[in-house]
């Protein structure tokens, strides 16, 4: 059986290593069939057919050398198979490290569920002799346990992922989270559930839980604070759209284009009202870091929503408002709280370097992870963050380039229209063409409702 799956980060340094590794692998496996993968692995080839004994021995040698170099008495390995490019594990893989712990992410099952081909995922869990030392799949809160028959009886870990890629932005599936652990525990297998939140078992108790959470978080019983959290729980933190894929990917942090998804799973009015509620009576809590953090975070989310609105009007004057007003204001807001500072992230990365050259390398990789995620933007904006500094010198600069290029292109084309009018020689009417009373009434009934929406 196929015996290995190598997961490598896509940083520039690792990318160069992978290129050399891939070339050596192709030379060594001249008789094996290799298949190039998509952007997720940058340039790592995959074996199309069952590897030979040489590959099994190579994997065993790699694991032995890895354990020796790290002086680890016990290792844990994480597998992240995706789509059909997954490889089954069997005993030769474990022989080099018989006490190791294997943990596999559950993306494969999520992908297979969408494709409707269940036979592709079944061998993945049934092929390996899982034991207590070999943990099974990690299951997202939106996974369908019934579809995989509770991962075909294998142990699994139920978890949540509300900020995919570590993105900034609000998202949640509170109803699913509330019911997910109890459903997982009802399955006939070993389930490990981290239920620190202690949510209510009945959906009707979620409002009460949200109110008590606000009291615990701020140490205050102000009704406006509990009302704000109840609003957030019922809207932005409660996505009920099946397989919603646009969470935390606002046009604010995506490369500008004319084909961006600005849709939302909640009513922005609930978010605005929550912010307004926070501001009322919040001055007495400004000494509390949790309140200051939430105030900045909710305001950031509101400005993110406004960015989407201005994006939809980008060809009009709103483009200038976005670039020269909204984004600088957002950058100032983010710089007001230590939890939203790019400098903290970069300083931590630099501190790992043993000398200045290595510190610069870590600094570059830390920036790369937040933006390009690869030497050529292989997974662009995968780990986007709305942080002070990053907003000013990355997102605002990129949007400014987009708007300015649109304006420059428009100016060039507009001049041809303007010049064309001067020289077209067309004759125009000198008498009225329609009844004057009809047109104003028709225009008002057509555009007045739209004008009200923009107030």
N, C-alpha and C positions, 0 to 999 in steps of 0.2 A: 504494500500500500504506500501511497505518498506519505512522506514522513516529516516534512518541515515547512515552516512558514517563517520567513525572516521579516521583522518589522524594523524599519530604519526611519529616523527623522529625515525631513527634507531640507535641512539647513544646507548652506552652501558647502561647508566643509564635508558634511556627510554625503552630499551629492557627488562630490569629486571622488570620495572613497567608493561610492556605489558604482560609479562609472568604471573604475579600475576593477572592482570586484566582478562586475557584469562581464567585462572583457575576458577576465581570467576564467570565469564560469563557462563562457561560450567556448573557449579554447579547450578547457578540460572536458566538457560535455559535447564533444564534436558530433557524437552519434545520437545525442538526445534532442528532442524537439522542444524548442523554447518559444514562448509566446510573449510578446511585448504587452505591457499592461497600460491602463489608462493613466490619467494624470495623478491619481492618488499615490502611486508608488514612484512617480517621476520617471525613472528609467530602469526599474528593476525587472528583469525577465522572470517569467514563471515557467515551470516545467509542465509541458502539456501531457506527457505520459508518465506512467509509473517510473520513479527513479530506480536506478540500478543499486546493487549492493554498495558500489563506490559512494553513492550519494548518502546512503544510510551511514556508512562509516565516516564520511566527511562531517555529517551533522553531529555524530557522536564525538568526533575529535574536537569540533568547534565548542560543544558544550563543556567538555572536559577542560579545554584551554580557558574557557570563560570563567569557570569556577576556580581554576588555579590562579588566574590573574586577579580575581577579586577576593581571593581567600575566603570565599563564602562557604559555610558549612551546609547551608540550605538555601536554595534559590527559588524564586518565583518567576514564572514566565507568563507574559500576557500575549495572547493571540488576538488579532484583529482582522479576521477574514471578512470579506465583503463581496457581494454579488456571487458569480460562479467561481471566482478565483480563490477558492478555499482549498486547503489541503488537509487530509485526514491524518490523524496522529495514531501511531501504533507503538508496540512495545520497544522496537529498536530506538525510538526517540527518547524513551525514558531510561534506557539502560545506563546512559552516562550520568544520570542524576536521579536515582530511583526514589529519593525522598522529596523531589521538587514538587512545587505546587503550580498547576497549570490553570489559568483563568482565561476564558474566551469571551470576548464581547459578543453581544447578541445581534449585531447589525445584519449578519447573514440571514437570520430568521425574519427580521423585519423586511429585508429586501425580497426574500423568497415569498413571503406572504403577499407582497404587492404584485409579484409576477404570477402567482397562482401555481407554481411548480413545487409542491411540497417534497417531492422525491429527492430534490437536490440537497435539502438540509437534514433529512433523516439519517443518512450514514454518518454525518459529522458527529452526532452525539452517540450513535450506537456502535461506532467502530472502535472507540477507545475504552479500555477497562477502567472507567473512572472510579476512584476511591475517595475516602475522606481527605486524602492529601492532594487530590486532583479536583479542584473546584470546577464546577460546570459553568454554563453560560451566565453572563450578566444580562438581565432582562430589563428593558426600559419600561416606564410606567404605561406607555401606549402599546406595548406588545400584546398580541392576542394569545393568551396561554392556551386557549381551547384549540387554536389552529395547529399548534405543535404538540397537542396532547400532553401539555405540561412538560415540554422539552423531552418527550418520549421517556419520561420516568427518571431522567437524570437530575441531580441536584442543580439548583440555579439560585441566583441572587436577584431579588427584585429591587430596582433602584429608580431614581429619577434623574432626568437631564433637562433642566429648564433653561440653560444657557449654553447651547451647543457651541463648541469651539471656545468657550469662555467669553462669549459675546456680551457686550453691554446691552441692556434693554430688558423690559419686563416681559415675562411669559410664565404661564403656569397652567396646570391641568388639575386644579384643586379637587374637583369631583372624582377624577380618576385616581388621584393620590389617596383620597379618603377611602375609596373602595378597593383599591389595588391590593394592599397588604392582606386584607381579609380573604380576597379571592385567591391570592397566592398561597396562603396558609391552608386553604381548603383542598389544595391539590395533593395527591397521594405520593409525595416525595419530600425530601429534605429541603426546606426553604429557609433562607436566612434573610430576615427582614430587619432593616434599621428604621424603626418607627419612632425616631426621637421627637417628631412633631407632636405625636399623641393626638392626632386629629379625631374628630367625632366619628363614630361608626355610622351614624345616620346623617343623611344629607341635611336634614332640618336643623342640626346642631352646629353647622358650619358658621352661621352668623354669630352664635354665642361664642364659638371658639375664636373667631376673628376679633371680637370685642375684647375678650380676655387677653388675647395676644398683644393688642395695643397697650393694655394696662401693664402687662409684664415688660414690654419693650421700653416703655417710657417712664414707668413708675408714676403714672398719672391717670386719674379717672375722668379726665375731660371728655365730654361726649363728642366733641368735634373730632378728636383723634380716633375714637372707636368707630365713628361714622365713616371716616376716611378709609380705614382698613376694611370695613364691610363693603364699601364701594369697590375697592381694588380686588377683593376676593371674588366679588360677583361679576367682574368684568375682565380686566387685563390678566388676572391670575387664574382665569377659568375658561381656557380654550376648549371648546367641545367639538370643533371641526375635525373629523377623522383625518389622521395623517397630515395635519397642517405642517407645511414645510417652510414657511416664510418667517418663522419666529426669530425676532431679534435681527432681521436683515432689512433694516430701514434703508431707503435711498440715501440717507445721510452718510452711511458707511460703505456704500457700494460704488463701484466705478460708474460714473455718470453715463447714461445712455438714454435712448428713447423707448426702451422696452424694460422698464423696471416695475417690479410688483410693489405697489404701495398699499395693497389691501391690508385690512386688519380684522381680527376676530372679535373685536369689542367696540363699543361705542365710545369715541373720544370724549364725549360729554361727561361720562363717568370719571374719566381721568382728570379733566379740568375741574370738575366739582370736588374731587378728592384733594387736589392741590389747593383750591380755594378754602376748603375746610381745614387743611393743615395750617394755612396762614392765619386763620382766625384763632386768636388766643394762643398762638404758638410762641410768642415772644418770651413767655416765662420759661420755656423749655430750651431755649437756645444754648444753655450751658450743658445740655446733655448731648453727647456725641451721637447717640443713636438717632435722636430727632434731627440733628443737623445733617447727618448722612441721608436720612430719608427725604428731608426737604430738598436737598440737592438732587437726589436721585429721581424724585417725582418731577421736579422742574426740568431735569434733563430729558425725561421721557416726554413731557409736554412739548418741549422744543423739538424733539425728534419727530413727533407727530406733525408739528407745524412745518417742519422741513419737507415732509411728504406732501403737504398741501401746496407749498411753494414749488415743489418739483413739478406738480401737475400744471403749474402755470409758468414753467421755466422759460418759455419763449416770450413771455411778457416781462413786465418790470419786476416781477417777483424774483427773478434770477438775481438781480442786484441786491434785493433785500436779503436773500439767503446768504450770499457770499460776503456782503459788507456789513450786515447787521446781526442776523441770527447766529451764524457760526462764531463770530468773535464774541458775542454775548455768551454763548454756550461755553466757549473756552474760558472766559473769565469766571463763570459759575463753577466749572469743574476745578479750576485752580484754587477755589476757596475751601476745598476740603482735602485733607491728606489722603483719603481713600481713592481719589480720582486723579492722582498725579502720575504722569508718565515718568518723571524723574526718579521716583521711588523704584519703579520696575527696572530702569536702566542702571541705577546705582547698585542694586542687588546683583545684577548680572555682572557688572564690572568688578565687584568685590570678590568674585570667584577666581579672577585671574591672578596668576602668580607673578606676573610682570606687566608692564604697560602694553606690550604687544598682545598678550593674551587677553588683557582687559578690553582692548579695542575689539578683539575678535568676538568676545562674549557680548559686548555692546551691539555689534553689528547683528549677531544672531538674535538677540532680544528684539531688536527693531524688525528684523526679517519675520520673526514669528507673528508679530502683530499685523503685518502688512502683506508682503509678497508670499510668505510661506514657501520658499523655494527660490532658486537663483533667478528664475524667469517668471515668477508669479504663477506657479503651477496650481496653487490653491489660494488664489488671491482673496484677501480679507477673510480668511477662514476663522481667524481668532481676533476679529475686530474688537476694539475697545474704544469707548467714548471717554477719553482721558484728556486732561489739560495738557497742552503741549502737542499731543498727537492731533487734537482737533485743529490747532493753529497751523501746524507745519505739514500736515498730511492731508486730512480731509478738506479743510478750507482751501488749501493750495490746489488740490485736484478739482474741486468744484469751480474755483475761480478760473482755472484753465479752460474748463468745459464751457462756462458761460462766456468768457472772453472770446473763445474761438467761434462760438455761435454768433456773437456780436460782430466779429471781424468778417466772417463769411457773409452775414446778413448785410453788412455795410457795403461790401463789394457788389453783391447782387442788387441791393437796393439802389445803388447809384445808376445801374443800367436802366432800372425802371424809371427813376427820376429823370434821367437824361432822355429816355425814350419819350416821356410825356412832352418834354420841351420841343422835340422835333417831330412828333407824330402827325401834326397837321390835321387832326380829326376835327370835324364840325360838331358842335354841341347844341342842344335845344335852346331856344330863346323864349319858349313859352312853357307853362306848366303842363306836365304830362298826366297827372292823376288828381283825383279829388283830394284836397288838402286835409279834410277832417278825418278821413278813414285811417291814414297811416299812423298818426300818433297813438290812437287807441289800440291798434293792432300791435304796435311795438311794445306798448306798456304791458298788455296782457301776456305777451310772449316772454319778456325779459325781467319783469318785476319780481317774480318768484325767485329767479336766480340771484337777483341783486340782494334780496332779503337774506339768502343763505350766506352771503359774504359780509354781512354786518358784524 
